[in-house]
Amino acid sequence: MTDLTPDQTYLAELEKAVELIWEIARRAGLDPYPTNFELVPATIMYEFGSYGLPGRFSHWSRGKAYYRMKTEYDYGLSKIYELVVNTNPSYAFLMEQNDLLQNKVVVAHVLGHTDFFKHNTYFKHTGANMIDKVSVNADRIRQYEYDHGTAQVERFLDAVLAIEEHIDPNVHIKRAAERDAGEKDKRKGPRESAYDDLWNLADRDARRAAEEQRERERARKRRRFPAEPEKDLLLFMAQHAPNLEEWQRDILLIVREEMLYFVPQMQTKILNEGWASLWHSRIMREMDLTDGEFTAFAQMHAGVLAPNRMRINPYHLGYKLLEDIERRWDNPTEEERVKLGRQPGMGRQKILEVRETESDVSALRNYLTKDLIEDLDLYLYRKEGDEWVIVEKNWEKVRDGIVASMTNFNYPYITIVDADFNGNTELCLRHQFEGQELDIPYAQRTLEYIHHIWSRPVHLETMMEGTRVRFSYDGQKHGHAKIGDDER
C-alpha cells in the first residue's frame, strides 16, 4: 500500500471531518440542505466572490471587484474563508490555502447557513436552481453582444446595474392583494330594489354621492400613470420604457431576477451570519480538538466576531442577539412566566422560531433590548472632520437608528410617480426623504443612466437644504428647480 501524499491526507481528513460535523449538526437540531463542498484556489474563490454566483454574466464591475478582493488578500488585509450558494442542494467552496482546522470551522459555519436558507421564510421564493439560471442568462447576454455589439450591450448593462437595487421583492404580493380587494368590492356592492328607492332615498343618495366621489378619484388616478407610485424601477421600465428593443427589456428582467435572488440575503445578513456563527462555535466544541487546535479555533472565532465601534459587524451582533434571546427564554422572569406563559428551557425553541420567521429589521426591532445595547456599547456615530463622535446614547434611539439604516438596505427609497410627466412620456421619480440628503453628483449621474433606458427626459424630486427640488436631465444637460406647493 503506497503512502498518501500530504494533499491526499488533507483531503481524507477533511472528508472525515465533514461527515462528523454533519452528524453533530443534525443531532443539535439543524436541518440543512444537502451540501456539496469543493476545494478551490484563492483566485477561484475571489472570482466567485466578485460575481456573487458561479457562471454569472460578465461585466467590467465584476473584474474591478475581483482585483480589489485579490489585492486585499495578497496584502493580508482581508480573507474570504468560504462562499456558499443558496440552492438545493447547496454548494460551498472552501479555500485550498486554509489549514485543516480553518476548513473544519468553515464547514460548520456553512451548515448553519444552509439550515437558515432552508427554513427562513424570506428565502421561500428564491430559485433552487439559480446556478443553472444564471448560466442561461449569461449565454443570452453573450448572444446579445454577438448580435448587437459588445460596446452597445455593455453600455446598456452599465445603466441597468446602476439602478439594480431599486426593485420591489413584494410586487407580486401587492398585486395579488389588489386583485383580491377588487373582487371583494365587486361582491359586496350595493344591491338595490324598488323598496330601496321608496324607503331609503337618503341612503341611496348618499351611496350615489360616494360613488361619484370614487369615480372622480379614479379619473384623477387615470390621468397619472402609474396610478400609485411604483418602487420596482427595473420591472416598470422593462414593461413600459417607450423605445427599448426586446433584448434590452430582457436584460432588465435578467438583472432584476438575479437581484431578487440576493434580496433575502440582504434582508437577513445579521441573523444569517449570527446563526452560522452560533452553530460553528457549538459544533466545534463537540469536536475532539487538541489544546493547540482549540486555541487556534478560539482565535479564529474571536477574529470573525470582533466588534467594530464605527460600523456593525453582522457576525458579532447576530451572534450576541441570538445568544441573548436564548438566555432570556431559558430563564424567564416571574412576570414573564405569569403574563406571557414562558416556561424555563424554551430558549432553543425560541431561536429556532426566530431563525424561521424574522428578518434583520424585525429581529432587531423586537429583540434588541436596552441591556444588550449597553452590553455591546452600541451608539450612533457621525463623522465630524476626521473624527467619529457619538451623537446618540439613548437605547431606543440607537435601536431605531440601526433599524432605520437597514430599511431598504440603506439605499435611497425611490419610486416612479409619473411616467407621462408634462404629458410628454417623461419619467418623474420621487425620493422618499427621511432626513438624509442625496449625493447630488451621484444622483445626476444616475439620472443619465435612467435616461439611457427610458430615452425621454427624466426628473427626480427630493429635498435639498429644507426645500423640495426637482432635478432633471434631457439627454443633453442637467437642470434643477424648486417645486411649488401647487405641484406637489
C-alpha positions as CSV (number, residue, x, y, z in Angstrom):
1,M,0.0,0.0,0.0
2,T,1.5,3.3,-1.1
3,D,1.8,6.2,1.4
4,L,-0.6,9.1,0.9
5,T,0.7,12.4,-0.3
6,P,0.2,15.4,2.0
7,D,-2.7,16.6,-0.2
8,Q,-4.4,13.2,-0.2
9,T,-4.0,13.0,3.6
10,Y,-5.5,16.5,3.9
11,L,-8.5,15.6,1.8
12,A,-9.1,12.4,3.6
13,E,-9.0,14.2,7.0
14,L,-11.3,16.9,5.7
15,E,-13.8,14.4,4.3
16,K,-14.0,12.6,7.7
17,A,-14.5,16.0,9.4
18,V,-17.3,16.9,7.1
19,E,-19.2,13.7,7.9
20,L,-18.7,14.2,11.6
21,I,-19.7,17.9,11.5
22,W,-22.9,16.9,9.6
23,E,-23.7,14.3,12.3
24,I,-23.2,16.8,15.1
25,A,-25.3,19.5,13.4
26,R,-28.1,17.0,12.9
27,R,-28.0,15.9,16.5
28,A,-28.1,19.5,17.6
29,G,-31.4,20.0,15.7
30,L,-30.2,21.7,12.5
31,D,-31.8,20.6,9.2
32,P,-29.6,21.9,6.4
33,Y,-29.9,21.4,2.7
34,P,-27.7,18.6,1.4
35,T,-24.4,20.5,0.9
36,N,-21.6,19.8,-1.7
37,F,-18.2,21.1,-0.7
38,E,-15.4,21.8,-3.1
39,L,-11.8,23.0,-2.5
40,V,-10.7,25.8,-4.8
41,P,-7.7,28.1,-5.0
42,A,-7.8,31.7,-3.8
43,T,-8.1,33.0,-7.4
44,I,-11.3,31.0,-8.0
45,M,-12.7,32.0,-4.6
46,Y,-12.3,35.7,-5.4
47,E,-13.8,35.2,-8.8
48,F,-16.9,33.6,-7.3
49,G,-16.9,36.3,-4.6
50,S,-16.8,39.1,-7.1
51,Y,-19.6,37.6,-9.3
52,G,-21.8,36.5,-6.4
53,L,-22.6,33.3,-8.2
54,P,-20.5,30.9,-10.3
55,G,-21.3,31.3,-14.1
56,R,-22.9,34.8,-13.9
57,F,-22.7,37.2,-16.8
58,S,-19.5,39.2,-17.3
59,H,-19.2,42.9,-16.7
60,W,-16.3,45.2,-16.0
61,S,-17.6,45.9,-12.5
62,R,-17.0,42.2,-11.6
63,G,-13.4,42.4,-12.6
64,K,-13.0,45.6,-10.6
65,A,-14.4,43.8,-7.5
66,Y,-12.2,40.8,-8.2
67,Y,-9.0,42.8,-8.2
68,R,-10.0,44.7,-5.1
69,M,-10.6,41.5,-3.2
70,K,-7.4,39.8,-4.5
71,T,-5.3,42.8,-3.7
72,E,-6.6,42.9,-0.1
73,Y,-5.9,39.2,0.2
74,D,-2.4,39.5,-1.3
75,Y,-1.5,42.2,1.2
76,G,-3.1,40.4,4.1
77,L,-5.9,42.9,4.6
78,S,-8.8,40.6,4.3
79,K,-9.6,36.9,3.6
80,I,-12.7,35.0,2.4
81,Y,-12.9,31.7,4.2
82,E,-15.8,30.3,2.3
83,L,-18.6,31.0,-0.2
84,V,-21.9,29.2,0.0
85,V,-24.6,29.3,-2.7
86,N,-28.3,29.1,-1.7
87,T,-29.6,26.3,-3.8
88,N,-31.0,22.8,-3.1
89,P,-28.6,21.0,-2.9
90,S,-26.3,23.8,-1.7
91,Y,-22.8,24.3,-2.9
92,A,-20.0,25.6,-0.7
93,F,-16.4,26.5,-1.8
94,L,-13.5,26.1,0.6
95,M,-10.2,27.8,0.1
96,E,-7.2,25.5,-0.6
97,Q,-5.0,27.8,1.4
98,N,-7.0,27.3,4.6
99,D,-5.5,24.9,7.0
100,L,-7.5,21.8,8.1
101,L,-8.8,23.4,11.3
102,Q,-9.9,26.5,9.4
103,N,-11.9,24.5,6.9
104,K,-13.5,22.5,9.7
105,V,-14.8,25.7,11.2
106,V,-15.9,26.8,7.7
107,V,-17.8,23.6,7.2
108,A,-19.7,24.0,10.5
109,H,-20.4,27.7,9.6
110,V,-21.7,26.7,6.1
111,L,-24.1,24.2,7.6
112,G,-25.6,27.0,9.8
113,H,-26.1,29.0,6.6
114,T,-27.7,26.2,4.6
115,D,-30.0,25.4,7.6
116,F,-31.0,29.1,7.6
117,F,-31.6,29.1,3.8
118,K,-33.8,26.1,4.1
119,H,-36.0,27.4,6.9
120,N,-36.2,31.2,6.9
121,T,-39.4,32.5,5.4
122,Y,-37.6,35.2,3.4
123,F,-35.9,32.6,1.3
124,K,-39.1,30.7,0.3
125,H,-39.4,32.3,-3.1
126,T,-35.7,32.0,-4.2
127,G,-35.0,29.6,-7.0
128,A,-33.5,26.3,-6.0
129,N,-31.7,26.0,-9.4
130,M,-30.2,29.5,-9.5
131,I,-26.7,28.4,-10.8
132,D,-28.4,26.9,-13.9
133,K,-30.4,30.1,-14.4
134,V,-27.5,32.5,-14.2
135,S,-25.6,30.3,-16.7
136,V,-28.5,30.5,-19.1
137,N,-28.7,34.3,-18.5
138,A,-25.0,34.6,-19.3
139,D,-25.4,32.7,-22.5
140,R,-28.2,35.0,-23.6
141,I,-26.2,38.2,-22.9
142,R,-23.2,36.8,-24.8
143,Q,-25.5,36.2,-27.7
144,Y,-26.8,39.8,-27.5
145,E,-23.2,41.0,-27.5
146,Y,-22.6,39.0,-30.7
147,D,-25.8,40.3,-32.3
148,H,-25.7,44.0,-31.3
149,G,-22.0,44.6,-30.4
150,T,-20.2,44.3,-27.1
151,A,-19.9,48.1,-26.6
152,Q,-23.7,48.7,-27.0
153,V,-24.7,45.8,-24.7
154,E,-22.1,46.8,-22.0
155,R,-23.3,50.4,-22.1
156,F,-26.9,49.3,-21.5
157,L,-25.7,47.0,-18.7
158,D,-23.9,49.9,-17.1
159,A,-27.2,51.8,-17.0
160,V,-29.2,48.8,-15.6
161,L,-26.7,47.9,-13.0
162,A,-26.6,51.5,-11.8
163,I,-30.2,51.0,-10.5
164,E,-30.3,47.2,-9.9
165,E,-31.1,47.7,-6.2
166,H,-34.3,49.6,-7.0
167,I,-36.6,46.6,-7.2
168,D,-39.6,45.5,-5.1
169,P,-39.5,41.9,-3.9
170,N,-43.1,42.2,-2.8
171,V,-44.6,43.4,-6.0
172,H,-46.3,40.1,-6.7
173,I,-47.8,40.0,-3.2
174,K,-49.1,43.6,-3.6
175,R,-50.7,42.9,-6.9
176,A,-52.4,39.7,-5.7
177,A,-53.8,41.7,-2.7
178,E,-55.1,44.4,-5.1
179,R,-56.8,41.8,-7.2
180,D,-58.4,40.2,-4.2
181,A,-59.6,43.6,-2.9
182,G,-61.1,44.5,-6.2
183,E,-63.0,41.2,-6.3
184,K,-64.2,41.7,-2.8
185,D,-65.5,45.2,-3.6
186,K,-67.4,43.8,-6.5
187,R,-69.0,41.1,-4.4
188,K,-70.2,43.4,-1.6
189,G,-71.6,46.1,-4.0
190,P,-75.0,47.6,-3.1
191,R,-78.0,45.5,-4.2
192,E,-80.9,47.9,-4.7
193,S,-84.6,47.1,-5.2
194,A,-87.8,49.1,-5.7
195,Y,-88.3,49.1,-2.0
196,D,-84.9,50.7,-1.5
197,D,-85.9,53.5,-3.8
198,L,-89.2,54.0,-1.9
199,W,-88.0,53.8,1.6
200,N,-84.2,54.5,1.5
201,L,-83.9,57.6,-0.6
202,A,-81.5,59.3,1.7
203,D,-79.3,56.2,1.8
204,R,-79.5,55.9,-2.0
205,D,-78.4,59.5,-2.5
206,A,-75.5,59.0,-0.1
207,R,-74.3,56.0,-2.0
208,R,-74.6,57.8,-5.2
209,A,-72.6,60.8,-3.9
210,A,-69.9,58.4,-2.6
211,E,-69.8,56.5,-5.9
212,E,-69.4,59.8,-7.8
213,Q,-66.6,60.8,-5.4
214,R,-64.9,57.4,-6.1
215,E,-65.3,57.9,-9.8
216,R,-63.7,61.3,-9.6
217,E,-60.8,59.8,-7.7
218,R,-60.4,57.0,-10.2
219,A,-60.4,59.6,-13.0
220,R,-57.7,61.5,-11.2
221,K,-55.6,58.4,-10.9
222,R,-56.2,57.5,-14.5
223,R,-54.7,60.8,-15.5
224,R,-51.4,59.8,-13.8
225,F,-49.6,56.7,-14.8
226,P,-48.9,54.7,-12.8
227,A,-51.9,55.3,-10.6
228,E,-49.9,54.6,-7.4
229,P,-46.1,55.1,-7.0
230,E,-44.0,52.1,-8.3
231,K,-40.9,51.1,-6.4
232,D,-39.8,48.4,-8.9
233,L,-37.9,50.6,-11.4
234,L,-36.5,47.7,-13.3
235,L,-39.8,45.9,-13.8
236,F,-41.7,49.1,-14.7
237,M,-39.1,50.2,-17.3
238,A,-38.9,46.7,-18.8
239,Q,-42.7,46.8,-19.3
240,H,-43.2,50.5,-20.2
241,A,-40.0,52.2,-21.5
242,P,-41.1,53.6,-24.9
243,N,-38.2,52.7,-27.2
244,L,-36.5,49.6,-25.9
245,E,-35.7,46.6,-28.1
246,E,-36.7,43.2,-26.9
247,W,-33.1,42.3,-25.9
248,Q,-32.9,45.4,-23.8
249,R,-36.1,44.5,-22.0
250,D,-34.8,41.0,-21.5
251,I,-31.6,42.4,-19.9
252,L,-33.6,44.5,-17.5
253,L,-35.5,41.4,-16.4
254,I,-32.4,39.2,-16.2
255,V,-30.7,41.7,-13.8
256,R,-33.9,42.0,-11.8
257,E,-34.3,38.2,-11.5
258,E,-30.7,37.9,-10.3
259,M,-31.1,40.8,-7.9
260,L,-34.2,39.2,-6.4
261,Y,-32.1,36.1,-5.6
262,F,-29.8,38.3,-3.4
263,V,-32.5,40.3,-1.6
264,P,-33.2,37.7,1.1
265,Q,-29.5,37.6,1.9
266,M,-29.6,41.4,2.2
267,Q,-32.7,41.2,4.4
268,T,-31.2,38.7,6.8
269,K,-27.4,39.4,6.8
270,I,-27.2,39.9,10.6
271,L,-29.4,36.9,11.5
272,N,-27.9,34.6,8.9
273,E,-24.3,35.3,9.9
274,G,-25.2,35.2,13.6
275,W,-26.9,31.9,13.1
276,A,-24.0,30.4,11.3
277,S,-21.5,31.8,13.8
278,L,-23.6,30.5,16.8
279,W,-23.6,27.0,15.4
280,H,-20.0,26.8,14.2
281,S,-19.0,27.7,17.8
282,R,-21.2,25.0,19.3
283,I,-20.3,22.3,16.7
284,M,-16.6,22.9,17.1
285,R,-16.9,22.5,20.9
286,E,-18.3,19.0,20.2
287,M,-15.2,18.1,18.1
288,D,-12.2,16.2,19.6
289,L,-9.7,19.1,19.3
290,T,-6.3,19.2,20.8
291,D,-5.4,22.1,23.1
292,G,-3.5,23.8,20.3
293,E,-6.4,23.4,17.9
294,F,-8.9,24.7,20.4
295,T,-6.7,27.8,21.0
296,A,-6.4,28.3,17.2
297,F,-10.2,28.0,16.9
298,A,-10.8,30.5,19.7
299,Q,-8.5,33.0,18.0
300,M,-10.3,32.5,14.6
301,H,-13.7,32.7,16.2
302,A,-12.8,35.9,18.1
303,G,-11.4,37.5,14.9
304,V,-14.6,36.8,13.0
305,L,-16.8,38.2,15.8
306,A,-14.6,41.2,16.6
307,P,-16.8,44.2,17.2
308,N,-16.2,47.5,15.3
309,R,-17.2,50.7,17.0
310,M,-17.6,52.6,13.7
311,R,-19.8,50.1,11.9
312,I,-21.8,47.0,12.8
313,N,-20.1,43.6,12.4
314,P,-23.1,41.4,11.4
315,Y,-21.4,38.2,12.8
316,H,-20.9,39.8,16.2
317,L,-24.4,41.5,16.5
318,G,-26.3,38.5,15.2
319,Y,-24.4,36.0,17.4
320,K,-24.9,38.2,20.6
321,L,-28.6,38.8,19.7
322,L,-29.4,35.1,19.3
323,E,-27.4,34.2,22.5
324,D,-29.4,36.8,24.4
325,I,-32.7,35.6,23.1
326,E,-31.9,32.0,24.0
327,R,-30.8,33.1,27.5
328,R,-33.9,35.2,28.2
329,W,-36.3,32.4,27.0
330,D,-34.3,29.8,29.0
331,N,-34.6,31.9,32.2
332,P,-37.9,33.9,32.1
333,T,-38.6,36.3,34.9
334,E,-41.6,35.7,37.2
335,E,-43.5,38.3,35.4
336,E,-42.8,36.7,32.0
337,R,-44.0,33.3,33.4
338,V,-47.2,34.7,34.7
339,K,-48.2,37.2,32.0
340,L,-46.6,35.6,28.9
341,G,-46.7,31.9,29.9
342,R,-43.0,31.4,29.3
343,Q,-41.5,28.3,30.9
344,P,-37.8,27.8,31.6
345,G,-35.8,26.0,29.0
346,M,-37.6,27.4,25.9
347,G,-34.5,29.1,24.5
348,R,-33.7,26.6,21.8
349,Q,-37.3,26.6,20.6
350,K,-37.3,30.4,20.5
351,I,-34.2,30.9,18.5
352,L,-35.4,28.2,16.0
353,E,-38.6,30.3,15.7
354,V,-36.6,33.5,15.2
355,R,-34.5,31.8,12.5
356,E,-37.7,30.8,10.7
357,T,-39.7,33.9,10.8
358,E,-37.6,37.1,11.3
359,S,-35.6,39.5,9.1
360,D,-32.9,41.7,10.4
361,V,-35.3,44.7,10.7
362,S,-37.9,42.8,12.6
363,A,-35.5,40.9,14.8
364,L,-33.7,44.0,15.9
365,R,-36.9,45.9,16.5
366,N,-38.3,43.0,18.6
367,Y,-35.3,41.7,20.5
368,L,-32.6,44.3,20.7
369,T,-33.0,45.3,24.4
370,K,-31.6,48.1,26.5
371,D,-29.4,45.7,28.4
372,L,-27.9,44.2,25.2
373,I,-27.3,47.6,23.6
374,E,-25.4,48.7,26.7
375,D,-23.5,45.5,27.0
376,L,-22.4,45.8,23.3
377,D,-21.6,49.5,23.6
378,L,-23.8,50.3,20.6
379,Y,-24.1,54.0,19.9
380,L,-24.9,56.2,16.9
381,Y,-21.9,58.0,15.4
382,R,-21.4,60.8,13.0
383,K,-18.1,61.9,11.3
384,E,-17.1,65.4,12.1
385,G,-13.9,66.4,10.3
386,D,-11.5,63.5,10.6
387,E,-13.1,62.1,13.8
388,W,-16.1,60.0,14.6
389,V,-18.1,61.3,17.5
390,I,-21.0,59.8,19.4
391,V,-24.3,61.6,18.7
392,E,-26.8,59.3,20.5
393,K,-26.7,57.1,23.5
394,N,-30.4,56.7,24.3
395,W,-31.0,53.0,23.8
396,E,-34.4,53.3,22.0
397,K,-33.0,55.9,19.6
398,V,-29.9,53.7,19.0
399,R,-32.1,50.7,18.2
400,D,-34.4,52.7,15.9
401,G,-31.4,54.3,14.2
402,I,-29.9,50.9,13.5
403,V,-33.2,49.6,12.2
404,A,-33.7,52.7,10.0
405,S,-30.2,52.3,8.5
406,M,-31.3,48.8,7.3
407,T,-34.6,49.9,5.8
408,N,-34.4,49.5,2.0
409,F,-30.8,48.1,2.6
410,N,-29.6,51.7,3.3
411,Y,-30.3,52.7,-0.3
412,P,-32.4,55.8,-1.1
413,Y,-36.1,54.9,-1.4
414,I,-37.0,55.9,-5.0
415,T,-40.4,55.5,-6.7
416,I,-41.8,56.2,-10.1
417,V,-44.7,58.7,-9.6
418,D,-45.4,59.7,-13.2
419,A,-44.4,58.1,-16.5
420,D,-46.2,60.7,-18.6
421,F,-44.9,63.8,-16.8
422,N,-45.7,67.0,-18.7
423,G,-47.9,64.9,-20.9
424,N,-44.8,64.1,-22.9
425,T,-43.8,60.5,-21.8
426,E,-41.2,62.0,-19.4
427,L,-40.3,60.0,-16.3
428,C,-40.7,61.5,-12.9
429,L,-39.1,59.8,-9.8
430,R,-39.5,60.8,-6.2
431,H,-37.1,60.3,-3.4
432,Q,-38.8,59.5,-0.1
433,F,-36.8,61.9,2.1
434,E,-36.1,60.7,5.7
435,G,-33.5,63.2,6.8
436,Q,-30.6,62.0,4.6
437,E,-30.0,64.2,1.5
438,L,-28.9,62.5,-1.7
439,D,-25.4,62.8,-3.1
440,I,-26.3,65.2,-5.9
441,P,-23.4,64.4,-8.3
442,Y,-24.1,60.7,-7.9
443,A,-27.9,61.3,-8.4
444,Q,-27.3,63.3,-11.5
445,R,-25.1,60.6,-13.0
446,T,-27.8,58.0,-12.2
447,L,-30.4,60.2,-14.0
448,E,-28.1,59.9,-17.1
449,Y,-28.3,56.1,-16.8
450,I,-32.0,56.1,-16.4
451,H,-32.4,58.4,-19.4
452,H,-30.4,55.9,-21.4
453,I,-33.0,53.3,-20.6
454,W,-36.1,55.5,-20.8
455,S,-34.9,57.6,-23.8
456,R,-37.0,60.5,-22.7
457,P,-36.3,63.4,-20.2
458,V,-36.2,62.2,-16.6
459,H,-36.8,64.0,-13.4
460,L,-36.1,63.3,-9.7
461,E,-37.9,65.1,-6.8
462,T,-36.0,65.3,-3.5
463,M,-35.2,67.6,-0.6
464,M,-32.1,69.8,-0.5
465,E,-31.4,72.2,2.3
466,G,-35.0,72.0,3.5
467,T,-36.5,72.8,0.1
468,R,-38.2,70.4,-2.3
469,V,-36.5,70.4,-5.6
470,R,-36.7,68.6,-8.9
471,F,-33.5,67.6,-10.8
472,S,-33.9,66.9,-14.5
473,Y,-31.9,65.5,-17.4
474,D,-33.0,65.7,-21.0
475,G,-30.2,63.8,-22.7
476,Q,-28.1,67.0,-23.2
477,K,-28.0,69.0,-20.0
478,H,-28.9,68.9,-16.3
479,G,-31.2,71.3,-14.6
480,H,-33.0,71.7,-11.3
481,A,-35.8,73.9,-9.9
482,K,-37.8,74.4,-6.7
483,I,-41.1,72.7,-6.6
484,G,-44.1,74.9,-5.9
485,D,-46.8,74.0,-3.5
486,D,-49.3,73.6,-6.4
487,E,-47.0,70.9,-8.0
488,R,-46.7,68.6,-5.0
